Amino acid sequence: MLEWGNERPLDSKRHFSFEDVVLSERIAHGGSRAIFARRMLTCADLGANHVDMVIVPPGADIGVHTHSESNQELYIVVSGEGV
């Protein structure tokens, strides 16, 4: 498994689809089970830290971690539900 966030981002195209991207299996922030993710955009692309596409299988999680006030996360749930 790759270390979280160490892969190279894809081209800076602005339309992404889960059907068009290869996701890497990884444990995120000490989570309990593997998730599947790909870094899509970086700070150089958009002026924010990054944008990732992630699949969190049932029972998996993105481990407990913290952020500074200027670094926040936004999740858009496409299907299923978060806890």
C-alpha positions as a printed NumPy array, in Angstrom:
array([[  0.   ,   0.   ,   0.   ],
       [  1.15 ,   3.567,  -0.671],
       [  1.685,   6.092,   2.081],
       [ -1.255,   8.547,   2.192],
       [ -0.723,  11.484,  -0.169],
       [  2.636,  10.434,  -1.638],
       [  1.469,   9.581,  -5.151],
       [  1.788,  12.064,  -8.014],
       [ -1.39 ,  13.964,  -8.879],
       [ -3.075,  13.416, -12.212],
       [ -3.133,  16.051, -14.937],
       [ -4.89 ,  19.211, -13.824],
       [ -8.089,  18.504, -15.751],
       [-11.136,  19.712, -13.85 ],
       [-13.727,  16.983, -14.431],
       [-13.235,  13.721, -12.584],
       [-15.085,  10.436, -12.58 ],
       [-14.606,   7.359, -10.41 ],
       [-14.85 ,   5.308, -13.621],
       [-11.804,   7.097, -15.103],
       [ -9.367,   6.977, -12.178],
       [ -7.189,   4.249, -10.672],
       [ -7.456,   4.313,  -6.882],
       [ -4.737,   3.025,  -4.55 ],
       [ -5.486,   0.925,  -1.497],
       [ -4.218,   2.449,   1.755],
       [ -4.772,   2.851,   5.464],
       [ -5.492,   6.545,   6.112],
       [ -4.391,   8.176,   9.37 ],
       [ -4.294,   4.869,  11.257],
       [ -7.813,   3.875,  10.179],
       [ -9.187,   0.429,  10.969],
       [ -9.435,  -0.848,   7.372],
       [ -8.189,   0.113,   3.932],
       [ -9.773,   2.819,   1.818],
       [ -9.161,   3.482,  -1.896],
       [ -7.93 ,   6.941,  -2.895],
       [ -6.239,   9.109,  -5.497],
       [ -4.907,  12.658,  -5.141],
       [ -6.548,  14.595,  -7.994],
       [ -5.398,  18.187,  -7.448],
       [ -2.686,  19.794,  -5.317],
       [ -2.032,  23.279,  -3.972],
       [ -0.274,  24.169,  -7.232],
       [ -3.507,  23.373,  -9.106],
       [ -6.019,  25.268,  -6.987],
       [ -4.543,  27.197,  -4.067],
       [ -5.962,  24.809,  -1.447],
       [ -4.112,  21.842,   0.027],
       [ -5.542,  19.155,  -2.245],
       [ -8.569,  17.347,  -3.616],
       [ -8.773,  13.564,  -3.274],
       [-11.263,  11.07 ,  -4.67 ],
       [-11.856,   8.382,  -2.057],
       [-13.959,   5.256,  -1.668],
       [-14.522,   4.291,   1.966],
       [-15.886,   0.734,   1.985],
       [-18.473,  -0.258,   4.619],
       [-16.727,  -0.698,   7.973],
       [-13.634,   1.271,   6.91 ],
       [-12.726,   4.741,   8.112],
       [-10.327,   7.62 ,   7.65 ],
       [ -8.599,   7.494,  11.036],
       [ -8.889,  10.112,  13.738],
       [ -6.683,  13.122,  12.975],
       [ -6.699,  16.877,  13.474],
       [ -6.387,  19.975,  11.29 ],
       [ -5.464,  23.582,  11.935],
       [ -8.156,  26.246,  11.604],
       [ -6.873,  27.098,   8.114],
       [ -6.901,  23.455,   6.954],
       [-10.319,  21.817,   6.876],
       [-11.876,  18.848,   5.09 ],
       [-15.05 ,  18.676,   3.07 ],
       [-16.667,  15.352,   2.201],
       [-19.212,  14.879,  -0.55 ],
       [-20.971,  11.535,  -0.096],
       [-22.004,  10.158,  -3.485],
       [-23.685,   7.022,  -2.134],
       [-24.114,   5.368,   1.228],
       [-23.901,   7.387,   4.422],
       [-21.259,   8.585,   6.852],
       [-21.291,   7.971,  10.566]])
